Amino acid sequence: MSYDAGHRENVASHRIADSLRTAILAGRYLPGSRIRQEDVAARSGASRIPVREALRMLDSEGLVTLVANSGAWVTKLTLSECVETYLIRERLEPLLLRTSMPRLDAAAVDRLGGLADEMEAGAELDAFMRIDREFHLSSYAGAESSEMWQIIHRMWNTTQHYRREFTRLAAQDGLSLTHMEHRLLLDCIRRQDPDDAERVLVTHIRRTRLELEQHPELFA
């Protein structure tokens, strides 16, 4: 394969991966949905080679599951797998936040405040999910090069659908608790108080896990 051809396929694979990633995170593909290479290739105007590479990228990110000689499916968790993932997040994510906090500059903290404002302004579900994701992952940006960040980023991907369902359920009674926890986290980050930040974040993550455990139908 020539350099130019290889470069074009590499560009195409990243473009396809970006498109599929956006669609999966936005809930346009549900967990367990099959992603057919031929359909993606036809829509994107590409051959199957960059499609296969794009799916490998998404598999490494936890968004799809590749099954040998079978195909690719949007990652689906059982209730027990989701609970285990949240238990890991409860322990590892606060440590990631602690590691990140000293490296967040004033501009990064101000951006977190702006994101909290946007969520409280009454964002629709899709917008809320996007902003909430940016809020939390941005709070870990000071440790983005770490192995912990890679692990947590993958777990955020695998639990995206279930966080969406939690948010949908929570929105029925309002999201006041969620907003309050975001504000408390922001205050801890501004004060550079990692101990309080860890406690708030553990509660924030645990509350989602406990609610999801009450809804096994979401994992059927």
C-alpha positions in Angstrom: 0.0 0.0 0.0 1.4 3.4 -0.9 1.9 6.2 1.7 -1.0 8.3 0.2 -3.4 5.4 0.2 -2.4 4.5 3.8 -2.8 8.1 4.9 -6.3 8.3 3.3 -7.4 5.2 5.1 -6.0 6.4 8.4 -7.9 9.7 8.0 -11.1 7.8 7.0 -10.8 5.4 10.0 -10.6 8.4 12.4 -13.5 10.2 10.7 -15.6 7.1 10.9 -14.6 6.4 14.5 -15.5 10.0 15.4 -18.9 9.7 13.8 -19.8 6.4 15.5 -18.4 7.6 18.8 -20.7 10.6 18.7 -23.7 8.5 17.8 -23.1 6.0 20.5 -22.5 8.6 23.2 -25.7 10.4 22.1 -27.7 7.3 22.5 -28.5 6.8 18.8 -27.2 3.2 19.1 -28.5 1.3 22.1 -26.4 -1.2 24.1 -26.4 -4.6 22.3 -27.1 -3.0 18.9 -25.1 -4.6 16.0 -22.9 -2.3 13.9 -22.6 -3.8 10.5 -19.4 -3.0 8.7 -21.1 -2.9 5.3 -23.7 -0.4 6.4 -21.1 1.9 7.9 -18.9 1.6 4.8 -21.9 2.5 2.6 -22.9 5.5 4.7 -19.4 6.8 4.9 -18.4 6.2 1.3 -15.3 4.2 2.5 -14.1 0.6 2.1 -14.4 -1.9 4.9 -10.7 -1.5 5.9 -11.0 1.9 7.6 -14.3 0.8 9.1 -12.7 -2.2 10.7 -9.9 0.0 12.0 -12.5 2.5 13.4 -14.3 -0.3 15.2 -11.0 -1.5 16.7 -10.5 2.0 18.1 -14.0 2.1 19.6 -13.4 -1.4 21.1 -10.3 -0.2 22.8 -12.3 2.7 24.2 -15.0 0.4 25.6 -17.8 1.7 23.3 -18.1 -1.4 21.1 -17.4 -5.1 21.7 -15.8 -7.1 18.8 -16.6 -10.7 18.6 -14.3 -12.9 16.4 -16.0 -14.1 13.2 -19.2 -12.4 14.2 -19.0 -8.7 14.2 -19.3 -5.6 16.4 -21.9 -4.6 19.0 -22.4 -1.6 21.1 -21.1 -2.5 24.5 -23.8 -3.8 26.8 -23.4 -4.4 30.6 -25.3 -6.8 32.9 -26.5 -5.3 36.1 -23.7 -7.0 38.0 -21.1 -5.7 35.5 -22.5 -2.2 35.9 -22.4 -2.4 39.7 -18.9 -3.7 39.6 -17.8 -0.9 37.3 -19.4 1.7 39.6 -17.7 0.2 42.7 -14.4 0.6 40.9 -15.2 4.1 39.9 -16.2 5.0 43.5 -12.6 4.0 44.6 -10.5 5.1 41.6 -12.2 8.3 40.4 -11.7 10.2 43.7 -8.0 9.4 43.5 -7.9 10.6 39.9 -9.6 13.9 40.9 -7.1 14.3 43.8 -4.2 13.8 41.3 -5.7 16.2 38.8 -6.7 19.1 41.1 -3.3 20.7 41.7 -2.8 20.9 37.9 -6.0 22.7 37.1 -5.4 26.3 36.4 -7.8 29.2 36.9 -9.1 29.0 33.4 -9.9 25.3 33.8 -11.7 25.9 37.0 -13.7 28.8 35.5 -14.7 26.5 32.7 -16.0 24.0 35.2 -18.1 26.8 36.8 -19.5 27.7 33.4 -20.5 24.1 32.7 -22.2 23.9 36.1 -24.2 27.0 35.2 -25.2 25.5 31.8 -26.5 22.3 33.6 -28.5 24.4 36.1 -30.0 26.5 33.3 -32.3 23.6 32.4 -30.4 21.8 29.6 -32.4 19.1 27.8 -31.3 15.5 28.4 -28.9 15.2 25.4 -27.3 18.6 26.2 -27.1 17.7 29.9 -25.4 14.4 29.2 -22.8 16.1 27.0 -22.2 18.9 29.5 -22.1 16.6 32.5 -19.5 14.4 30.8 -17.4 17.4 29.9 -17.6 18.7 33.5 -16.3 15.5 35.1 -13.7 14.6 32.5 -12.4 18.1 32.5 -12.0 17.9 36.3 -9.7 15.0 35.7 -7.8 16.7 32.9 -4.8 17.5 35.1 -4.1 13.8 35.2 -5.1 13.0 31.6 -1.8 11.4 30.7 -2.1 8.8 33.6 -3.1 5.2 33.4 -6.0 6.0 35.8 -7.4 8.5 33.3 -7.4 5.9 30.6 -9.2 3.4 32.8 -11.8 5.9 34.0 -12.4 7.2 30.5 -13.2 3.7 29.3 -15.6 3.2 32.2 -17.3 6.4 31.4 -17.8 5.1 27.9 -19.1 1.7 29.0 -21.6 3.2 31.4 -22.8 6.1 29.2 -26.1 4.6 28.4 -26.8 3.7 32.1 -25.9 7.2 33.3 -28.4 8.5 30.7 -31.1 6.3 32.1 -30.3 7.4 35.6 -30.5 11.1 34.5 -33.8 10.4 32.9 -35.1 8.9 36.1 -33.7 11.6 38.3 -35.1 14.3 36.1 -38.6 13.2 37.0 -38.1 14.7 40.5 -35.7 17.4 39.4 -31.9 17.3 39.3 -31.4 19.5 42.4 -29.2 16.9 44.2 -27.0 16.5 41.1 -26.6 20.2 40.8 -25.8 20.6 44.5 -23.1 17.9 44.2 -21.6 19.5 41.2 -21.4 22.8 43.1 -19.9 21.1 46.1 -17.3 19.5 43.9 -16.5 22.9 42.2 -16.1 24.5 45.6 -13.7 21.8 46.7 -11.7 22.2 43.6 -11.6 26.0 44.0 -10.4 25.6 47.6 -8.0 22.9 46.6 -9.4 20.6 49.3 -8.9 17.0 47.9 -10.3 15.3 51.1 -13.7 17.0 50.8 -13.6 16.5 47.0 -13.1 12.8 47.4 -16.0 12.5 49.8 -18.4 14.5 47.6 -17.4 12.5 44.5 -17.8 9.1 46.2 -21.4 10.1 47.2 -22.1 11.4 43.7 -21.1 8.2 42.0 -22.6 5.9 44.7 -26.0 7.6 44.4 -26.1 6.6 40.7 -25.1 3.1 41.4 -27.7 2.6 44.1 -30.5 4.0 41.9 -29.5 1.8 38.9 -29.6 -1.3 41.2 -33.3 -0.6 41.7 -34.0 -0.8 38.0 -32.8 -4.2 36.7 -35.2 -3.8 33.7 -32.6 -1.4 32.3 -30.3 -4.3 31.8 -32.7 -6.8 30.2 
